Amino acid sequence: MSSNELLGLGVLTVACLLAAGFLFRSWRRRRTRPPLVAAIVVLASGVIAVALAITGVPYRTIVGPAFIIAMLAVLVSARIDRGSGNP
């Protein structure tokens, strides 16, 4: 694994942790389920992506889909939470 790939995995990890932190904070304020579920999905996709990359799966094959899954989880969470009538 090259240093650029390690840097990319580090950035993916930090991004997933930040997104999950924001979602967890939103859950603590509103006490609705969608942000908590999205935070779990974001963390799980980040952990799975890093684990697969460390085990030898090509880096570019893993990071893109993990990022897309995390973004979709955040967007779906926001859409569901907004649609439920919460302020």
C-alpha positions as CSV (number, residue, x, y, z in Angstrom):
1,M,0.0,0.0,0.0
2,S,1.5,3.4,-1.0
3,S,1.6,6.5,1.1
4,N,-1.1,8.1,-1.0
5,E,-3.4,5.2,-0.4
6,L,-2.8,5.4,3.3
7,L,-3.5,9.1,3.2
8,G,-6.7,8.5,1.4
9,L,-7.8,5.9,3.9
10,G,-7.0,8.3,6.7
11,V,-9.1,11.1,5.0
12,L,-12.0,8.6,4.5
13,T,-11.8,7.7,8.2
14,V,-11.8,11.3,9.4
15,A,-14.7,12.1,7.0
16,C,-16.7,9.2,8.3
17,L,-16.0,10.1,11.9
18,L,-17.0,13.7,11.4
19,A,-20.2,12.8,9.5
20,A,-21.2,10.3,12.2
21,G,-20.4,12.9,14.9
22,F,-22.7,15.5,13.3
23,L,-25.4,12.9,12.8
24,F,-25.1,11.7,16.4
25,R,-25.4,15.3,17.6
26,S,-28.5,15.7,15.5
27,W,-29.9,12.6,17.0
28,R,-29.2,13.9,20.6
29,R,-31.1,17.1,19.8
30,R,-34.1,15.6,18.0
31,R,-34.4,12.1,19.4
32,T,-35.5,10.8,16.0
33,R,-34.2,7.5,14.6
34,P,-33.0,8.5,11.1
35,P,-29.8,10.4,12.2
36,L,-28.8,7.6,14.5
37,V,-29.3,4.9,11.7
38,A,-27.4,7.1,9.3
39,A,-24.5,7.5,11.7
40,I,-24.3,3.7,12.2
41,V,-24.3,3.2,8.4
42,V,-21.6,5.9,7.9
43,L,-19.4,4.3,10.5
44,A,-20.0,0.8,9.2
45,S,-19.2,1.7,5.6
46,G,-16.0,3.5,6.7
47,V,-14.8,0.5,8.9
48,I,-15.6,-2.0,6.1
49,A,-13.8,0.1,3.5
50,V,-10.7,0.4,5.6
51,A,-10.7,-3.3,6.6
52,L,-11.1,-4.3,3.0
53,A,-8.3,-2.0,1.8
54,I,-6.0,-3.3,4.5
55,T,-6.7,-6.9,3.5
56,G,-5.6,-6.2,0.0
57,V,-8.6,-5.2,-2.0
58,P,-7.7,-2.4,-4.5
59,Y,-8.0,1.0,-2.8
60,R,-9.9,2.7,-5.7
61,T,-12.5,-0.1,-5.8
62,I,-13.3,0.5,-2.1
63,V,-13.1,4.2,-1.3
64,G,-15.5,5.5,-4.0
65,P,-18.4,3.2,-3.1
66,A,-17.9,3.7,0.6
67,F,-18.0,7.5,0.1
68,I,-21.2,7.2,-2.0
69,I,-22.9,4.9,0.6
70,A,-22.0,7.4,3.3
71,M,-23.4,10.3,1.4
72,L,-26.6,8.5,0.5
73,A,-27.1,7.6,4.1
74,V,-26.8,11.2,5.2
75,L,-29.1,12.4,2.4
76,V,-31.8,9.8,3.0
77,S,-31.6,10.5,6.7
78,A,-32.1,14.2,6.1
79,R,-35.0,13.6,3.7
80,I,-36.8,11.2,6.1
81,D,-36.2,13.4,9.1
82,R,-37.5,16.5,7.2
83,G,-40.5,14.6,5.9
84,S,-41.6,13.5,9.4
85,G,-42.5,17.0,10.4
86,N,-39.7,17.6,12.9
87,P,-38.4,21.2,13.1
